Amino acid sequence: MIYGYIRVSTKEQNEDRQLIAMSQANVPPENIFMDKQSGKDFNRPNYKRLLRKLKRDDVLYIKSIDRLGRNYEEIQQQWRIITKDKGVDICVIDMPLLDTRRGKDLVGTFLSDIVLQVLSFVAENERTNIRQRQAEGIAAAKLKGVKFGRPSIPLPENFHAIHKAWRGKKLTLREAAEACCLPVGTFYHKAREFEKAD
């Protein structure tokens, strides 16, 4: 059987490029497994489903090694599980040297092991660089006064009176929140902030 694995880091990212590559490799659409989450580890539901389906002599296509994952040690470990333990061939579309159907002799295995190690290192290093760039970007934006998160909801006009009634045990937390047209958690958070500032 021929299978394909696709991964994008977020729900907003587009997987079309990988789907086109799978189609060109003649992977049946029903045999394509996709996760929309980080490659930091292999705790991904569809990857686990795929692993359970794979049988000896199957072929697994992935577009590039970083689509498999971005953790050096775990990429190596998963590669061994798939190729050695399960007896499945892997074909990395963007890197023909990483096609375990070819070069099964000692030299071929040696070369693919070296390429796998280098690419696994690059994949994890890129993940580290992405996180560093994000942190630097956030820090720079904060210095410029950019606010992150949802904008703060202003206090309703009746907040002070409702807060006083709630603290005087004339209203329950839920009743107070409803009277202010706020979710319970938001009302409670605003009440704590108001009391700290008082």
C-alpha positions as CSV (number, residue, x, y, z in Angstrom):
1,M,0.0,0.0,0.0
2,I,1.1,3.6,-0.6
3,Y,0.5,6.2,2.1
4,G,1.2,9.9,2.4
5,Y,1.8,12.1,5.5
6,I,1.2,15.8,5.5
7,R,1.8,18.2,8.4
8,V,1.3,22.0,8.7
9,S,2.0,23.8,11.9
10,T,-1.2,25.7,12.3
11,K,-4.8,25.5,11.1
12,E,-4.2,28.7,9.0
13,Q,-1.3,27.2,7.0
14,N,-2.1,25.9,3.6
15,E,-1.4,22.2,2.8
16,D,-2.0,22.5,-1.0
17,R,1.7,22.2,-1.9
18,Q,2.0,18.9,-0.1
19,L,-1.3,17.6,-1.5
20,I,-0.1,18.3,-5.0
21,A,3.1,16.5,-4.3
22,M,1.1,13.5,-3.0
23,S,-1.1,13.5,-6.1
24,Q,2.0,13.5,-8.4
25,A,3.4,10.5,-6.4
26,N,0.1,8.7,-7.0
27,V,-0.8,8.4,-3.3
28,P,-4.5,7.6,-3.1
29,P,-6.4,10.5,-1.4
30,E,-7.9,8.1,1.2
31,N,-4.4,7.0,2.2
32,I,-3.2,10.6,3.0
33,F,-3.0,11.4,6.7
34,M,-2.7,15.0,7.8
35,D,-2.0,16.8,11.1
36,K,-2.3,20.5,11.7
37,Q,0.0,21.0,14.6
38,S,3.6,21.7,15.6
39,G,6.4,19.3,14.6
40,K,8.1,19.6,18.0
41,D,7.0,16.0,18.9
42,F,5.1,13.1,17.4
43,N,2.1,13.3,19.7
44,R,-0.2,13.9,16.8
45,P,-3.5,11.9,16.3
46,N,-3.3,11.3,12.6
47,Y,0.4,10.4,12.6
48,K,-0.4,7.8,15.3
49,R,-3.3,6.4,13.2
50,L,-0.9,6.2,10.2
51,L,1.7,4.4,12.2
52,R,-0.9,1.8,13.2
53,K,-1.9,1.3,9.6
54,L,1.6,0.8,8.1
55,K,2.5,-2.7,7.3
56,R,5.7,-4.4,6.0
57,D,6.5,-3.4,2.3
58,D,4.2,-0.4,2.4
59,V,5.6,2.9,1.1
60,L,5.2,6.2,2.9
61,Y,5.6,9.5,1.1
62,I,6.4,12.8,2.8
63,K,7.1,16.1,1.0
64,S,10.2,17.0,3.1
65,I,11.8,15.8,6.3
66,D,10.5,18.9,8.3
67,R,7.0,17.8,7.5
68,L,7.7,14.6,9.4
69,G,8.9,16.6,12.4
70,R,11.2,19.2,13.8
71,N,12.9,17.3,16.7
72,Y,16.2,15.8,15.8
73,E,16.2,12.8,18.2
74,E,12.5,12.0,17.5
75,I,12.9,12.1,13.7
76,Q,15.7,9.6,13.9
77,Q,13.7,7.4,16.3
78,Q,10.5,7.5,14.1
79,W,12.5,6.8,11.0
80,R,13.9,3.7,12.6
81,I,10.5,2.6,13.8
82,I,9.0,2.9,10.3
83,T,11.9,1.5,8.3
84,K,13.4,-1.1,10.6
85,D,10.7,-2.2,13.0
86,K,7.8,-2.0,10.5
87,G,9.7,-2.7,7.3
88,V,8.1,0.2,5.5
89,D,9.9,2.2,2.9
90,I,10.0,6.0,3.1
91,C,10.3,8.4,0.2
92,V,11.1,12.0,0.9
93,I,9.9,13.8,-2.2
94,D,12.1,16.8,-2.0
95,M,15.2,14.8,-1.2
96,P,15.7,11.8,-3.6
97,L,18.6,10.5,-1.5
98,L,16.1,9.8,1.2
99,D,14.2,7.1,-0.6
100,T,14.8,3.8,1.2
101,R,13.6,1.8,-1.8
102,R,17.0,2.6,-3.5
103,G,20.5,1.8,-2.3
104,K,19.7,-0.9,0.2
105,D,23.3,-1.9,0.3
106,L,25.8,-0.7,2.9
107,V,26.9,2.4,1.0
108,G,23.3,3.4,0.2
109,T,22.2,2.9,3.8
110,F,25.3,4.9,5.1
111,L,24.5,7.8,2.7
112,S,20.9,8.0,3.6
113,D,21.7,7.9,7.3
114,I,24.1,10.8,6.9
115,V,21.5,12.8,4.8
116,L,18.8,12.0,7.4
117,Q,20.9,13.2,10.3
118,V,21.9,16.4,8.5
119,L,18.3,17.2,7.5
120,S,16.9,16.3,10.9
121,F,19.4,18.7,12.4
122,V,18.4,21.4,10.0
123,A,14.7,20.8,10.7
124,E,15.2,21.2,14.5
125,N,17.5,24.1,14.1
126,E,14.9,25.9,11.9
127,R,12.3,25.3,14.6
128,T,14.7,26.9,17.2
129,N,15.3,29.8,14.8
130,I,11.5,30.3,14.2
131,R,10.9,30.5,17.9
132,Q,13.8,32.9,18.4
133,R,12.5,35.2,15.6
134,Q,9.0,35.1,17.1
135,A,10.3,36.1,20.5
136,E,12.4,38.9,19.1
137,G,9.5,40.1,17.0
138,I,7.2,40.2,20.0
139,A,9.8,42.0,22.1
140,A,10.4,44.6,19.4
141,A,6.6,45.1,19.0
142,K,6.1,45.5,22.7
143,L,8.9,48.2,22.8
144,K,6.9,50.0,20.1
145,G,3.8,49.8,22.4
146,V,1.9,47.1,20.4
147,K,-0.6,45.4,22.7
148,F,-1.1,41.6,22.3
149,G,-4.3,39.7,23.0
150,R,-7.9,40.7,22.8
151,P,-8.7,44.4,23.6
152,S,-9.9,44.9,27.1
153,I,-13.7,45.2,27.6
154,P,-14.6,48.5,29.2
155,L,-16.4,48.4,32.5
156,P,-20.2,48.6,32.1
157,E,-21.8,51.7,33.5
158,N,-23.6,49.7,36.2
159,F,-20.4,47.8,37.2
160,H,-19.8,49.7,40.5
161,A,-23.3,49.3,41.8
162,I,-23.4,45.6,40.8
163,H,-20.0,44.9,42.2
164,K,-21.1,46.5,45.6
165,A,-24.3,44.3,45.6
166,W,-22.2,41.2,44.8
167,R,-19.7,41.9,47.5
168,G,-22.6,42.6,49.9
169,K,-23.9,39.1,49.1
170,K,-27.1,40.5,47.6
171,L,-26.2,38.9,44.2
172,T,-24.5,35.6,43.3
173,L,-21.5,35.8,41.0
174,R,-23.6,34.5,38.1
175,E,-26.3,37.1,38.7
176,A,-23.8,39.9,38.9
177,A,-22.1,38.9,35.7
178,E,-25.4,38.6,33.9
179,A,-26.5,42.0,35.2
180,C,-23.3,43.5,33.7
181,C,-23.7,41.4,30.4
182,L,-20.3,39.9,31.0
183,P,-19.2,36.2,31.2
184,V,-18.7,35.1,34.8
185,G,-14.9,34.8,34.4
186,T,-14.6,38.3,32.9
187,F,-16.8,39.8,35.6
188,Y,-14.7,38.1,38.3
189,H,-11.4,39.2,36.7
190,K,-12.6,42.8,36.4
191,A,-13.8,42.7,40.0
192,R,-10.4,41.6,41.2
193,E,-8.7,44.3,39.1
194,F,-11.1,47.0,40.4
195,E,-10.5,45.9,44.0
196,K,-6.6,46.0,43.6
197,A,-6.8,49.5,42.1
198,D,-9.1,50.7,44.9
